[in-house]
């Protein structure tokens, strides 16, 4: 009987230990790097967000949509921008806009976002918006910042950190916070 009790206790202990999750959010986010690791993560409204590619076939033409994409605009006169699209293909999409085709190693402060991608609006200031389960949250004046710690044009590496508070586009009292943001693209 003692042996059965001991084995049962040991089995329950092993099961409990094996099912422990990382409790520290910092451990669940991609590390802050400057190597072009193609990572993007943050704590969005208290939950871990890590950009990831979509799985499965996507018609037409197939291919796998990427969780991180950089868009650069300079084809229109007087219109240069740098944009980062990050999504997890579950419930969160983040778009960051910087009004330079090639960002500088500096800090940009977020201002009011129009809540749409760069192809539709062309403000001459940095902004960010986030969609969570269909609700759109936008940056407002002095709501946060993004710092580019490394910009390597030759190798196409863009790395940095960001933090911001966002207001629901339809309800100013609904505010979320994005903290511990980091990217290495």
Residue pairs with C-beta under 8 A, 6 or more apart in sequence:
22 28
25 43
25 48
25 180
26 180
28 48
28 50
29 41
29 42
29 43
29 48
29 50
29 180
29 182
30 37
30 39
30 40
30 41
30 50
30 182
30 184
31 39
31 182
32 159
32 161
32 182
32 184
33 39
33 159
33 184
34 149
34 150
34 157
34 159
34 184
35 157
35 159
35 184
36 152
36 155
36 156
36 157
36 159
36 184
36 185
37 184
38 68
38 184
38 185
39 50
39 51
39 68
39 182
39 183
39 184
39 185
40 50
40 51
40 67
40 68
40 84
40 86
40 94
40 182
40 183
40 184
40 185
41 48
41 49
41 50
41 51
41 180
41 181
41 182
41 183
42 49
42 94
42 162
42 178
42 179
42 180
42 181
42 182
43 49
43 178
43 179
43 180
44 92
44 94
44 130
44 132
44 176
44 178
45 132
45 176
45 177
45 178
49 86
49 88
49 92
49 94
50 88
51 67
51 68
51 86
51 87
51 88
51 94
52 67
52 88
52 89
53 64
53 65
53 66
53 67
53 89
54 64
54 65
54 66
54 67
54 89
55 64
55 89
56 64
58 64
58 65
65 89
67 86
67 87
67 88
67 89
68 84
68 85
68 86
68 183
68 185
69 84
69 85
70 82
70 83
70 84
70 85
70 158
70 185
71 81
71 82
71 83
71 84
71 85
71 117
71 118
72 81
72 82
72 83
72 101
72 102
73 79
73 80
73 81
73 83
73 101
73 118
73 119
74 80
74 101
79 122
80 99
80 100
80 101
81 97
81 98
81 99
81 100
81 101
81 118
81 122
82 97
82 98
82 99
82 100
82 101
82 102
82 103
82 158
83 95
83 96
83 97
83 98
83 117
83 118
84 94
84 95
84 96
84 158
84 183
84 185
85 93
85 94
85 95
85 117
86 93
86 94
86 95
86 96
86 183
87 93
87 94
91 132
91 133
92 130
92 131
92 132
93 130
93 131
94 128
94 129
94 130
94 178
95 117
95 128
95 129
95 130
96 126
96 128
96 146
96 162
97 113
97 117
97 118
97 123
97 126
97 127
97 128
98 108
98 126
98 146
99 123
99 124
99 125
99 126
102 151
102 153
103 148
103 151
103 158
104 148
104 151
105 148
105 149
105 150
105 151
106 147
106 148
107 145
107 146
107 147
107 148
108 126
108 145
108 146
108 147
108 148
109 126
109 142
109 144
109 145
110 126
110 127
110 128
110 139
110 140
110 142
110 143
110 144
110 145
110 146
110 164
111 123
111 125
111 126
111 127
111 139
111 140
111 141
111 142
112 127
112 138
112 139
112 140
112 141
113 127
113 128
113 129
113 138
113 139
113 140
114 120
114 121
114 123
114 127
114 138
115 129
115 136
115 138
115 169
116 129
126 146
127 138
127 139
128 138
128 139
128 144
128 146
128 162
128 164
128 166
128 178
129 136
129 137
129 138
129 139
129 166
130 136
130 137
130 166
130 176
130 178
131 137
132 176
135 168
135 169
135 170
135 174
136 168
136 169
136 170
137 166
137 167
137 168
137 169
137 174
137 176
138 166
138 167
138 169
139 164
139 165
139 166
140 165
140 166
140 167
143 164
143 165
143 166
143 167
144 162
144 163
144 164
144 165
144 178
145 162
145 163
145 164
146 160
146 161
146 162
146 164
146 181
147 160
147 161
147 162
148 158
148 159
148 160
149 159
149 160
149 161
150 157
150 158
150 159
150 160
151 157
151 158
151 159
152 158
157 184
157 185
158 183
158 184
158 185
159 183
159 184
159 185
160 182
160 183
161 181
161 182
161 183
162 178
162 181
162 182
162 183
163 177
163 178
163 179
163 180
163 181
164 177
164 178
164 181
165 175
165 176
165 177
165 178
166 175
166 176
166 177
166 178
167 174
167 175
168 174
168 175
168 176
